[in-house]
Amino acid sequence: MSHDQRIVLRTLGVTALVIGVCYFALLGWLMHLGSNAKNYLDATVPVIVSKWEPGDFLKETDGRYRGADDQATLQKMYRVFRALGQLHSYGGSTGTVELTYHPPFGVLLHGTFVSQSQFDKGPATITVSIHKADGRWYIDNLQMKSKALFSDDA
């Protein structure tokens, strides 16, 4: 093997090593962000669903729901959710954080998490979409799924 070939092989080896280290560092960072997002949601979601006050939800958004139409929609939505009654247990959130690149905005961190909860009227599945901006997590969307929301005695 010539001297030039050894240099090329060493360069390729070092490059592969650097790429591998960067890849595993990125995976570790995303796992840390996932844990950070889970902790945020496990502290925030029970507060939002325990009293069913739209203001608790609005505090955790980035301002996108502050318009009059959005306020009216939130009031209607929370009126329906209140039919579930008091929160008895919150099962913790599970989900993932993703990293995407959008040219006009740059790198975006976002995730979707699901939790199982128990209310007076029965179980519910809570799905929350979040994103990270300005060093903190914001809620984009909160969905409630429960058969109790559609029963006649709810």
Summary of the structure (lengths in Angstrom):
residues: 154
radius of gyration: 22.2
end to end distance: 79.2
largest distance: 83.3
contacts: 400
relative contact order: 0.14
helix: 49%
strand: 34%
